Amino acid sequence: RERRVRAYLFVCMLALRLASALRYRLVDGGIEEDAVAEEQERLLEDLGRVERVQVRLGRETRTWYLNVTKRIRDDLRRAKLRDLLREETTIVPV
């Protein structure tokens, strides 16, 4: 039981740290201090709709992100997280 409580507290603290880091990046990216909370909530809600698709053909793996809007890309660029949803192709060595 104590282990579950510790795990729950860990997840809550991690969420708080990540939210604080995102808030800092948005303010640093030029979002007004009084509008940053609303902007942060909107961005997190928009990111919740993004889906990651990974297709493997032989040794090649291709990754796409679906439902990424211009607004999401602009917000990530402003927060200096431009590569967060980068689509890529990787080759798995034999």
Secondary structure, DSSP 8 states (H G I E B T S, - for coil): -HHHHHHHHHHHHHHHHHHHHHHHHHHHTT--TTTHHHHHHHHHHHHTT-EEEEEEETTEEEEEEES--HHHHHHHHHTT-TTTT--EEEE---
